[in-house]
Amino acid sequence: MQKTRLDIQGLQKLVRDNSKTALRVLNENQPGSATEHPNLHFVLGNTSSDLDSMTCAMIYSYFKQTQEKDEKQIYLPLINIPKEDFQLRKDAVHLYEKLGFPIQDCIFIDQLPTPQFLAENWSGTVRFILVDHNAVSVEQQALKLLVEEVLDHHKDSNTAYPLLNKKTIKKVDSCCTILAKMILEQTHNPRVFDDNLALALISVILLDTGNFQKTGGRSSPKDKIIFTQLIESLQEKIDTDALYKELTSARKNLDGFTVAQILRKDYKHWEYDGIKIGVSY
């Protein structure tokens, strides 16, 4: 039996072949106007859309598609920020350029109809898998009716999702740790990721653990175990300290940003007792 192998070319093909189809179906067709629409499963990170969220969305959608036998089921990453805001994530811009992955080919949240419209008109066609969060944001509450799976590392909000069939929440520092562990275990292949995808996962775990406390960050044994397995899978070895410095330097780079862009760069908001609160880090 051939082992599952995930590589950057396969991810590119998934996004290239299916993103335009998904947008055409949802934006150009009347809901219910055709019976041959594919079923669309969007893997969605949180509204901050940091590297953990984006990378989990891309790799998990790719893995789910490789395991799917029904050709009418399409899995795609959905980036949970407006497309114009991607340039604000300079660490992500830097990493994906380094990997040669054209993330601008992905679908961004502002390219889809509103969550309310999707819930009211496409409930038979569209589903969402939440990664790197387990409670939908205030403005995306309508998506509760479409969530089928949760993969996260934050405290469980115990949000009720009528269609939920799987929930995985583990206390680690990076959601990519949970994802990598799951795929490694399910495929029984220590080299399931090519060097590019392994490097993406390694980069995220480095950032989320603060280079394993070498610079005052967080760290957990589970993250370290998966990180080590990913490092050992590489065909070409890397200097992880240098990689961490490279990514943090890109993340902190504010050159060319307006004040409004700086405030939007890592904006988080939530609702508490009916009061909406927003913070920009």
N, C-alpha and C positions, 0 to 999 in steps of 0.2 A: 504493500500500500504506500503510495507516494505521500511524503510528509508535506504538511502545509508550509508554505514559504511566503512571507510578506515582504515585498520590496517597494521601493519608491516609485518604480515604473508602474506597478500595479495600482498603487494609490492614485497616481496621475491619470491612469486610464479610467478608473472608476469615476473620478471627478469630471474628467473631460467628456466621457461618453454619456453621463447621466444628469449632470447639473442643468444643462440647457433643456433637456427633456422635461425635467421636473418643473422648471420655471414656466415652460410653455404650457404644460398641463394646468398649472394652478393659476396662471395669469391670463391665458388666452381662451381657455375653455369655460363654458358655463358649468357650474357644479351639477353633476349628474347628467351632463349632456351626452356622455359617451360611456359605454359599458366596458371598454377595453383599456381604461386607464390603469397604469401600474399602481401598486400600493406603495406609497412613499413613506419610508421610515427615516426621520431626520434625527441625527445624533447631535444634541444641543448642549453646549457648555453654558456657564453662567454669564451674566450680563457684563462682567468685567472683561471676559474673554482674554485672560492671560494665557501664557504658553501652556499651562497645564490643561486648561479648558479646550483650547484649540487642538492641541496634539491628541488629547483623548478622543475628541470628536472625530478627528481624521482617521486615527488608527483603529478605533473601535468600529466605525462604520465600514471600513475596509475589511476588517476581520469578519464582521457579521455577514457581509456580502459573500465572502469566500465560503462561508458555512451554509449559505442559503441555496436550496435546490430548486425552489420555485422561481422561474424567470420573471414573474410579475411582481416580485418583491424587490424593491430597490432601496438600498441603504446609502445615505449621504451625510457628510458632515454639514452642519449649519453653524456658521460663525455668528455669535450672538451680539454683534455690534453693527452699526451702519458701515457700509463698505468704505466710505471715506475716512473712517476712524482707524482703519487698520494701520495706516502709516504712523499712528501714535504709539504703537507697540513696537518700538525699535528693536527690542530683543527678538521679537518674533520675525520682524522683517529681516534681521541679520541672519537668524538661524535658517529660515526657509530659503533664503537666497544661497546660503552656504550648502544646503542640501539639493539645490536645484529644483525645488518644488514651487510651482506657480500657484500660490495660495489665492491669488486674485481670481482664479478660475472657480473657486468654491462659491457657494451661495452664502450671502450675508443676510441677516435678519430683515433688513429694510427692502430686500428684493422680493419678499413673500407678501401675500395678503396679510392683513392683521390677524392676530390670534383669535379674536372674536369671530371674524369671517371664516377662518379655517374650522373652528369648532362648530359653527352653525351650518356650514355648507359642505365641508369635506370630511366629516367624521367617519365616513365609510372608506376613505382612501388614505388619509394621513395619520401617522402616529409619531410620537416623539419619545426618544430615549434621552434622559437627562444624565449628563456626566458632570462631575465636579460641582454639583449642587443637588439638593433633593427637595427644595421648595421653589416653585416657580416665582419669578419676580412679580411685583405689584402690577405692572402693566401687562403681564403675560398670564394673568390668572385664568383666562379662558382655556389655556393649554392643559389645565388639569384634566379636562375631559378627554384628552388625546394621549396622555402619558402612559406608555406600556412598560417602561423599565427605568430603573434608577441605578447608577453606579457612582459612588461618591465616597469622600473621606471626611466630611463634616458631620457635626452632630445631627442625628435624625430629627427632622422637624415633625415626623409622623403625619405629614400631609396626606390626605385621602385622595387617591387616584382610582376612579371606578374601573379603568381598564388595566391596572397594574398587574403584571404577571411575574415580575422578578425585581427584587431589590437587593442590592449589594452595597453595604456601607461598612467600611473598615476604618479604624483609627490609625491612620498613617499620615505622613507629611505631604505626600503627593498622590493625587488620583492616578497618575501614570504608573505608580507602583502597583496599585490594585489591578489595573488593566494589564500590565505586563505579566504579572504573576498569573492572572487568569488565563491569558493566552498561552503562556509557557506550559502551564499545567494541562490545559485542554489539548494542546497539540503534541505534547511529549517530545518537543523538538527544541533543544537549547539554542539552536541557530534559526529559529523561526523568523526572526527579523534580519533583514539585510543590514549592512553597516549604517546606511542612512537613517533608517527607522530606529535602529538601536541608538544611534547618536541623538536623535530627537528625544527619545525617552530618557536617555542619560542626562541630556541638557536640562530637561524639566526637573528631574529629581535633584540635580545639583542645585538649581535655583531654589526649589521648595525646601531643601534642607539646609540652605546657607552653606553649601559645600561641606556638609556634615560637621557643622559647628566650628569649622576652622576660622570662620569670620563672625562668630557669635550667633549663628543661625540655629535652627532646630534640627533634630535628628531622631530617628527611631530605628531599632534593629531591623525591622521588616523592610524599610526603605533601603538600608545598607545591603541586605541580602540580595534583593532584586537588582540593585545597582551593580553589585559585584558580578552577578550572572550575566548582565548585559555587557559589562566591560570584557568579560572573558569570552563572549561570543564574537567580538570584533575581529575581523581579519587583520586590520591595521590598528595598532595600539595608539592611544591618545594621551596627551598631558591634561588631566582633568582639572588641575589647578589653573592652568592657562585658559582652558575652555570656560571655566567659571568666571574668571576675570574678564574675558572677552564678552560674555553674555551680560554680566552686571554693568560693564561699561556702556554697552549698547542700551540697556534698560534705563540708565540714568541720563543718557544723552537727550537734552532738551533743545538742542540747536535747531533753530528754524520754527519753533512752536510759538503760537500766539498764547496769550494768557488763557483764553477760552479753551484752547486745545490742551494746555497743561492741566486745567481743571477736569477736563473730560477724560484725560489719559487713564486714570485709575479710579474712576468714580463708582462708588457703591451706594445703594440706597435700599431701604427697607421700610416696612410699616410696623409701628408699635402702638397698640391700643388706638388705632385709627389715625395716628399721627405719622405722616411720611417724613422720613429722615434720610438725608443724603450726605455723604462724606467723600471728599477727594483726598487721596493720600499723596 
